[in-house]
Amino acid sequence: MKKLLSFGLILFLSILTACSNDQYASSDDGEWEPEQPIELVAPAGAGGGWDTTARSVSQVMEEEGIVDEDIGVVNKPGGGGAVGWAYVDRKQGNPHHMFIGSPPLVFIPLNGQSQLGYEDFTPLANMIADYAAFAVADDAKWDDLNDLFDDMKEDPKDITVVGTSSPGSMDHMQFVKIAKAAGVDITKIKYVSSQDGGALTQVLNGNADVFSTGVAETVEQVRAGKIKVLGITAEERLEGEVLSEFKTAKEQGIDATFTNWRGFFGPKDMDEGQVKYYEEKFKEVSDSESFKEIRDKYGWEEMYMTSEEYQEYLDEQNEELRGLLDEMGLAE
């Protein structure tokens, strides 16, 4: 009897899932449009890169009339993004939910902090490229990355690097990648995580030496004369007030870059019509003058990719970043 009940329950759930999937499926001609409000999940608190990008995209979609349905951004912080990913994973069969992702979606599963990774979702479109900045207190003795890395080559553990991500995730590994190219023993780098938002304070009060962060997060503090940026991870200098003053690692003779890509992912197994719909809408956002102004404001660069292009890029990123984590002894 118990076996029959269990079988019946499984059959019922399977039928329910199938009905849910059919409810939102594309039409026979492969066309699909949303039938209810769209939810964009920022898998972190308000004010960070995920949140800012999601809200910027939502704003452009609504103000430009790109999408007819309402679009809401919700914050699901926790686990370096894993809480938000799990939330969208539970929405399988409903293409009205998606989240914004970036390199932690690759890093965190590789270092064993999440069972979910990019392979468990549908990549819809990448939107921007952001870059890392390495900053120190304005009165620090280093004036560029070579000054810093020369000291780190002598004793990496004597210098503390702080970021807001967990060890083995973005703020840590973006610094590791550049330091490795400069000849530092990356297995001895001292990195501390300050996920409560106090990383900059630690640098300013002398409890840490180097702040590994995003370019946009440094501008106001540089303008206020509190910190200086030793280098950024872009291919070439960025445009804009203050931003254009930041030297790249490459122009300092360090042959490495790090791109903080950001794009959108839906639940697994979205069909072609659903993917096509979102690809086209995100492309409209990317091409709009209003989103260009937002990119310029934050020092982001255009980096639109279709779903297929994004999938290929993510596979390449997975291989590259796994190699870094393996070398650090942090890969699972």
Secondary structure, DSSP 4 states (H G I P E B T S, - for coil): -HHHHHHHHHHHHHHHHHHHHHHT---TTS----SS-EEEEESS-TTSHHHHHHHHHHHHHHHTT--SS-EEEEE---GGGHHHHHHHHTTTT-TTEEEEE-THHHHHHHTTS-S--GGGSEEEEEEEEEEEEEEEETT-S--SHHHHHHHHHH-GGGSEEEESSPTTSHHHHHHHHHHHHTT--GGG-EEEE-TTTTHHHHHHTTS-SEEEEEGGGGHHHHHTTSEEEEEE-SSSPPPSTTGGGPPBTGGGT-----EEEEEEEE-TT--HHHHHHHHHHHHHHHHSHHHHHHHHHHT-EEEEE-HHHHHHHHHHHHHHHHHHHHHHT---
